[in-house]
């Protein structure tokens, strides 16, 4: 993965949010449009590890294949 979205909580501030504001590859506005289209209203990205893999437990991640993030 070259540009994974690992935390889809839309109302959380992070340093990467500041970088995304002027990112030419994946601007914040485009990511927000994608999140709004991808995440149903009844789902909570803050609680679902399939939406935000950053919150996945080690037990769940052990079932995933080995992955390298560039």
N, C-alpha and C positions, 0 to 999 in steps of 0.2 A: 504494500500500500504506500502510495506516495503522499496522499492527503486525506487521511481518514477523519471522519467526524465521529469522535468517540464519546462526546458529551452533548446531547441534544436538548439539554435544559435551556429553554429560550430566555428565561428571566434571570439567569445567573451571570454575574460579571466575572470575567477572567482576563488575564493579560493577553491571551490569544484573541479575545474579542477586539481589543484595540488594534491588533495587527490585521484583523479581517476587515476593518473599516476602509482600508485603502489597498487591499489585496487585489491584484489584477487577475489572478487565476480563479479565485473563488471569493468574490466580495460578500460581505455580510448580508446585503439585501437579497442576493441570489440564494444563499444558504437558508435564510429565513423563509423565502418562498418555497424552497424544497421541503423544509421541515413542516410548514403549514400544509403542504400537499401530501406528505408522507405520514404524518402522525395524526391519527384520528382524534377528534376532540375528547373522547372518553378515555384516552390513554394518557398516562403520566410518564413522561420521559425521565423524570427524576427517580422513578421507582422501577422502571422496566429495563433490565440489563440488555435486552435485545435491541432497544432503542438507544441506550447509552452504555456501551460496553465498558466504560470506565468504572461503572459501579458493579460489574459482574464479580461474583465470588470466585475465588481460586478453584473451587470444586467445579464450577461451570466452565471456566476457561480451560481446564484440563481436557475437556472434550473437544476443544477447537483444534484445528491443525496448527502446526508451527507457522508463525507469521513474522515477517520482517517489515518494519515501518522505516521508510527512508527519511 
